[in-house]
């Protein structure tokens, strides 16, 4: 366990790096508003108040190379009229929804479950890409554009050469994961849950592509109900939404795990990364998020590619 001094040191570094990042990222407010693109998909994100500026950087850098026709924001309860006005200024065609609209007694509440429920609702007749606010696109995403055109699924992985697995394989692999996190337990138990779909992958729900699927919502409800029965009262814990997302995208047509490290957290071979996910534990540990954001801002003044 880290000492009190070490925890204080880390907090000071985080606070400093976050402040410097926001000074740079706020320049996104000076970039032109997005216009609807010509690529037939919806980019969907759930955003809270503290992430409005990072989200605008994320969606503008992503849209620059993927050109989504539709953009939807599921607004966390912290989002007020000021933030809504800012969204509409920078994304005039944005669809704003309240998180409460997607709460359902058949799934847990909170923990980004409302986001997944929104995706399942829209996916009946839309290709939906889930985009986290702490992501940054710095180069073309050919694999993503190809998946959208072909109506194939994709998901952000965690290592090189990662594959879609059967439930049996996923359960076997999870036995080596000495962790009490709900994801570890769920992966061990899903093989015995009586699920109707056969596949799974240990991906990250922060960047995931869901092809149109009239049955996705029903599969989500089924998965949640059956996993709640075999996880000993833990199904409301943080992380169950990601497990469900991984299950749903793994079973989408010809889904693939995106190549690593081209799509990854900034931990190895950073110069090869086209799509960064600055997940919590790497976000404000150094200046990388700030400097990568600084480098992309001038491009956001250019027309969509």
Legacy VTK file of the C-alpha trace (Angstrom):
# vtk DataFile Version 3.0
C-alpha trace
ASCII
DATASET POLYDATA
POINTS 305 float
0.000 0.000 0.000
1.312 3.428 -0.928
2.420 5.610 1.947
0.562 8.790 2.844
3.427 10.828 1.399
3.318 8.868 -1.858
-0.451 9.317 -2.152
-0.092 13.053 -1.582
2.653 13.212 -4.208
0.473 11.421 -6.757
-2.472 13.687 -6.014
-0.343 16.793 -6.512
0.935 15.460 -9.842
-2.590 14.597 -10.977
-3.994 17.990 -10.016
-1.128 19.812 -11.721
-1.343 17.783 -14.936
-5.125 18.122 -15.069
-4.955 21.893 -14.677
-2.346 22.180 -17.439
-4.355 19.849 -19.672
-7.531 21.902 -19.275
-5.644 25.078 -20.153
-4.709 23.510 -23.487
-7.881 21.532 -24.172
-10.112 24.569 -23.622
-8.790 25.909 -26.910
-11.216 23.473 -28.561
-13.859 26.123 -27.856
-12.227 28.254 -30.563
-12.563 25.570 -33.252
-15.405 25.487 -35.813
-18.642 23.641 -35.142
-18.999 20.134 -36.517
-21.237 19.431 -39.492
-23.009 16.142 -40.275
-20.720 13.760 -42.108
-21.499 11.256 -44.832
-20.628 8.046 -42.987
-23.783 6.111 -42.008
-23.317 5.706 -38.282
-24.064 7.342 -34.950
-21.325 8.348 -32.498
-22.778 8.044 -28.997
-21.239 9.110 -25.690
-22.369 9.544 -22.107
-20.944 12.782 -20.745
-20.816 14.343 -17.298
-20.124 17.987 -16.506
-16.430 17.607 -15.684
-15.773 15.931 -19.052
-17.409 18.447 -21.406
-14.141 19.941 -22.676
-12.342 16.576 -23.099
-15.448 15.258 -24.856
-15.417 18.080 -27.405
-11.774 17.276 -28.161
-12.588 13.565 -28.414
-15.609 13.922 -30.698
-14.054 16.563 -32.935
-10.814 14.627 -33.420
-12.794 11.431 -34.058
-15.291 13.054 -36.427
-12.493 14.618 -38.425
-11.508 11.200 -39.779
-14.755 9.189 -39.522
-17.468 11.751 -40.500
-20.504 10.451 -38.538
-23.940 11.369 -39.833
-25.357 11.462 -36.316
-23.987 12.326 -32.878
-25.858 11.574 -29.660
-24.969 12.559 -26.112
-26.533 10.783 -23.156
-26.401 13.535 -20.545
-25.402 12.605 -17.014
-27.584 14.367 -14.381
-24.713 16.822 -13.795
-25.225 18.298 -17.285
-27.157 21.578 -17.112
-28.436 24.150 -19.570
-25.011 25.785 -19.899
-23.443 22.516 -21.035
-26.374 21.740 -23.334
-25.976 25.109 -25.024
-22.256 24.443 -25.478
-22.943 21.058 -27.057
-25.428 22.608 -29.487
-23.023 25.394 -30.387
-20.233 22.995 -31.305
-22.412 20.146 -32.643
-25.549 21.852 -34.030
-27.048 18.530 -35.140
-26.439 16.753 -31.816
-29.201 14.687 -30.223
-29.290 15.267 -26.456
-30.879 12.615 -24.257
-31.148 12.364 -20.481
-29.564 9.334 -18.814
-32.777 8.773 -16.868
-34.583 8.002 -20.130
-32.637 4.763 -20.392
-33.068 3.404 -16.881
-34.889 0.081 -16.762
-35.721 -2.258 -13.898
-34.288 -5.173 -15.893
-30.721 -3.818 -15.709
-28.630 -2.144 -12.979
-28.805 1.607 -12.480
-25.717 3.763 -12.941
-22.223 2.550 -13.775
-22.758 3.598 -17.437
-25.599 1.096 -17.845
-27.757 3.926 -19.196
-25.201 4.368 -21.962
-25.381 0.726 -22.986
-29.175 0.821 -22.829
-29.139 3.830 -25.160
-26.894 1.967 -27.594
-29.195 -1.057 -27.505
-32.188 1.177 -28.177
-30.601 2.954 -31.130
-28.955 -0.159 -32.573
-32.224 -1.557 -33.886
-31.680 0.523 -37.020
-28.317 2.296 -36.589
-24.653 1.431 -36.550
-23.606 2.882 -33.176
-20.047 3.688 -32.101
-19.563 4.224 -28.363
-16.882 6.878 -27.821
-15.494 7.774 -24.395
-14.683 11.392 -23.556
-11.097 10.493 -22.601
-10.114 9.375 -26.094
-8.144 11.143 -28.793
-7.871 10.391 -32.508
-4.601 11.482 -34.110
-4.514 9.495 -37.379
-6.881 7.735 -39.822
-8.855 4.803 -38.385
-9.096 2.554 -41.430
-10.206 -0.516 -39.488
-13.073 1.395 -37.915
-14.245 2.924 -41.185
-14.130 -0.506 -42.840
-16.137 -2.100 -40.026
-18.814 0.577 -40.300
-19.107 0.161 -44.071
-19.317 -3.626 -43.754
-21.619 -3.659 -40.696
-19.057 -5.568 -38.646
-18.471 -5.084 -34.928
-15.266 -3.889 -33.277
-13.938 -3.365 -29.766
-10.880 -1.836 -28.141
-8.598 -4.570 -26.814
-5.871 -4.753 -24.200
-3.036 -6.657 -25.897
-1.639 -7.685 -29.276
-3.305 -10.432 -31.338
-6.360 -10.574 -29.090
-9.227 -12.702 -30.395
-12.934 -13.237 -29.917
-13.375 -16.300 -27.659
-16.022 -18.885 -26.937
-17.600 -18.651 -23.491
-15.694 -21.792 -22.524
-12.382 -20.240 -23.552
-13.192 -16.998 -21.734
-14.026 -18.913 -18.569
-10.807 -20.917 -18.808
-8.687 -17.792 -19.309
-10.320 -16.045 -16.365
-9.239 -18.791 -13.948
-5.699 -17.404 -14.190
-6.897 -13.925 -13.231
-6.384 -13.638 -9.472
-8.776 -10.748 -8.958
-11.965 -10.208 -6.958
-13.294 -7.680 -9.471
-16.792 -8.470 -10.723
-15.452 -8.825 -14.278
-13.290 -11.767 -13.226
-16.201 -13.474 -11.488
-18.575 -12.846 -14.386
-16.155 -14.256 -16.942
-15.771 -17.413 -14.872
-19.517 -17.880 -14.432
-20.971 -16.950 -17.830
-20.262 -20.385 -19.293
-22.759 -21.877 -16.827
-25.382 -19.118 -17.088
-27.372 -20.663 -19.956
-26.773 -17.759 -22.343
-28.179 -17.821 -25.858
-25.072 -16.409 -27.582
-21.711 -18.247 -27.676
-18.915 -15.646 -27.748
-17.066 -13.160 -25.541
-13.953 -10.990 -25.498
-12.213 -9.047 -22.745
-12.403 -5.635 -24.381
-12.953 -2.068 -23.284
-16.404 -0.559 -23.666
-14.836 2.897 -24.033
-14.601 2.439 -27.809
-16.895 -0.121 -29.380
-18.781 -0.490 -32.663
-22.219 -2.101 -32.728
-23.770 -2.953 -36.120
-27.548 -2.653 -36.532
-29.251 -5.449 -34.603
-32.959 -5.643 -33.876
-32.282 -8.152 -31.070
-29.508 -6.378 -29.153
-31.827 -4.985 -26.500
-33.380 -8.390 -25.832
-29.922 -9.989 -25.601
-28.830 -7.285 -23.154
-31.807 -7.921 -20.868
-31.295 -11.688 -21.041
-27.590 -11.448 -20.266
-28.160 -9.133 -17.313
-30.890 -11.310 -15.826
-28.936 -14.556 -16.126
-25.660 -13.082 -14.897
-27.407 -11.524 -11.907
-28.484 -15.031 -10.917
-24.970 -16.469 -10.958
-22.855 -13.652 -9.491
-24.019 -13.856 -5.864
-25.688 -10.455 -5.541
-22.804 -8.548 -7.126
-24.360 -7.692 -10.491
-24.984 -4.060 -9.521
-21.250 -3.408 -9.057
-19.229 -1.127 -11.312
-17.886 -3.075 -14.288
-20.918 -5.180 -15.170
-21.824 -2.839 -18.031
-18.426 -3.460 -19.627
-18.816 -7.230 -19.301
-22.215 -6.983 -20.986
-20.875 -4.728 -23.727
-18.042 -7.186 -24.388
-20.528 -10.047 -24.687
-22.828 -8.149 -27.039
-20.123 -6.880 -29.371
-18.332 -10.247 -29.467
-21.498 -11.773 -30.894
-22.029 -9.064 -33.521
-21.363 -10.089 -37.156
-17.667 -10.678 -37.864
-16.565 -8.664 -34.851
-12.871 -8.115 -34.309
-10.643 -6.727 -31.608
-8.929 -3.629 -32.973
-5.180 -3.967 -33.590
-2.936 -3.175 -30.642
-1.192 -0.802 -30.017
-2.679 1.238 -32.888
-5.796 1.486 -30.727
-4.794 1.467 -27.075
-3.927 3.171 -23.837
-0.564 4.988 -24.068
1.667 2.396 -22.452
3.794 0.895 -25.253
4.990 2.031 -28.703
3.256 5.374 -28.340
4.375 6.595 -31.770
2.293 3.826 -33.388
-0.982 4.806 -31.703
-3.695 6.338 -33.906
-6.443 6.185 -31.288
-5.531 6.918 -27.674
-7.630 5.934 -24.681
-6.405 7.992 -21.737
-8.091 5.835 -19.151
-7.972 7.019 -15.536
-4.699 5.517 -14.357
-2.696 7.052 -17.249
-4.648 10.266 -17.892
-2.853 12.830 -15.754
0.339 11.049 -14.729
2.460 13.096 -17.146
2.157 15.631 -19.971
1.315 13.183 -22.786
-2.467 13.773 -22.855
-1.898 17.519 -22.907
0.753 17.448 -25.620
-1.163 15.057 -27.874
-4.209 17.285 -27.503
-2.113 20.347 -28.299
-0.855 18.670 -31.476
-4.354 17.840 -32.748
-6.047 21.192 -32.070
-4.791 22.958 -35.246
-6.250 20.143 -37.365
-9.696 20.742 -35.897
-9.850 24.005 -37.848
-9.580 22.017 -41.098
-12.588 20.608 -43.035
-13.635 17.008 -42.376
-11.533 14.517 -44.313
LINES 1 306
305 0 1 2 3 4 5 6 7 8 9 10 11 12 13 14 15 16 17 18 19 20 21 22 23 24 25 26 27 28 29 30 31 32 33 34 35 36 37 38 39 40 41 42 43 44 45 46 47 48 49 50 51 52 53 54 55 56 57 58 59 60 61 62 63 64 65 66 67 68 69 70 71 72 73 74 75 76 77 78 79 80 81 82 83 84 85 86 87 88 89 90 91 92 93 94 95 96 97 98 99 100 101 102 103 104 105 106 107 108 109 110 111 112 113 114 115 116 117 118 119 120 121 122 123 124 125 126 127 128 129 130 131 132 133 134 135 136 137 138 139 140 141 142 143 144 145 146 147 148 149 150 151 152 153 154 155 156 157 158 159 160 161 162 163 164 165 166 167 168 169 170 171 172 173 174 175 176 177 178 179 180 181 182 183 184 185 186 187 188 189 190 191 192 193 194 195 196 197 198 199 200 201 202 203 204 205 206 207 208 209 210 211 212 213 214 215 216 217 218 219 220 221 222 223 224 225 226 227 228 229 230 231 232 233 234 235 236 237 238 239 240 241 242 243 244 245 246 247 248 249 250 251 252 253 254 255 256 257 258 259 260 261 262 263 264 265 266 267 268 269 270 271 272 273 274 275 276 277 278 279 280 281 282 283 284 285 286 287 288 289 290 291 292 293 294 295 296 297 298 299 300 301 302 303 304
